[in-house]
Amino acid sequence: MFAKRKTPSKAEQVMGAVKETVGRAVGNERLTAEGRAERAKGGLREAGKKARGAHKR
């Protein structure tokens, strides 16, 4: 059950990493920046979920 709730944020982090890597490979600064932002967004979402989970205990 916990893994199911964690999946969207992890997927967002992975997609961000892919975008960032592809952007660097082709020299596209915009794609690199989008990837970094998407990765950070997924990380923040996951941290928020962890904080909420810790608060409930």
C-alpha positions as CSV (number, residue, x, y, z in Angstrom):
1,M,0.0,0.0,0.0
2,F,2.8,2.4,0.9
3,A,4.6,1.8,-2.4
4,K,1.5,2.6,-4.3
5,R,1.3,6.1,-2.7
6,K,5.0,6.6,-3.3
7,T,5.0,5.8,-7.0
8,P,3.9,9.1,-8.5
9,S,6.6,11.1,-6.8
10,K,9.3,8.5,-7.7
11,A,8.1,8.5,-11.3
12,E,8.3,12.3,-11.4
13,Q,11.9,12.1,-10.1
14,V,12.9,9.5,-12.7
15,M,11.3,11.4,-15.6
16,G,13.0,14.6,-14.4
17,A,16.4,12.7,-14.4
18,V,15.8,11.4,-17.9
19,K,14.9,14.9,-19.2
20,E,17.9,16.4,-17.5
21,T,20.3,13.7,-19.0
22,V,18.8,14.0,-22.5
23,G,19.0,17.8,-22.3
24,R,22.7,17.6,-21.3
25,A,23.4,15.1,-24.1
26,V,21.9,17.2,-26.8
27,G,23.0,20.5,-25.4
28,N,19.4,21.8,-24.7
29,E,19.5,24.1,-21.6
30,R,15.7,24.4,-21.5
31,L,15.2,20.6,-21.3
32,T,18.0,20.3,-18.7
33,A,16.3,23.0,-16.6
34,E,12.9,21.4,-16.9
35,G,14.4,18.0,-15.8
36,R,16.0,19.6,-12.8
37,A,12.8,21.3,-11.8
38,E,10.7,18.1,-12.3
39,R,13.2,16.1,-10.2
40,A,13.0,18.7,-7.4
41,K,9.2,18.8,-7.5
42,G,9.1,15.0,-7.1
43,G,11.6,15.2,-4.2
44,L,9.5,17.8,-2.5
45,R,6.3,15.9,-2.9
46,E,8.0,12.8,-1.5
47,A,9.4,14.7,1.5
48,G,6.0,16.2,2.2
49,K,4.4,12.8,2.2
50,K,7.1,11.5,4.6
51,A,6.5,14.5,6.9
52,R,2.8,13.9,6.9
53,G,3.3,10.2,7.7
54,A,5.7,11.0,10.6
55,H,3.2,13.5,12.0
56,K,0.4,10.9,12.0
57,R,2.5,8.4,14.1
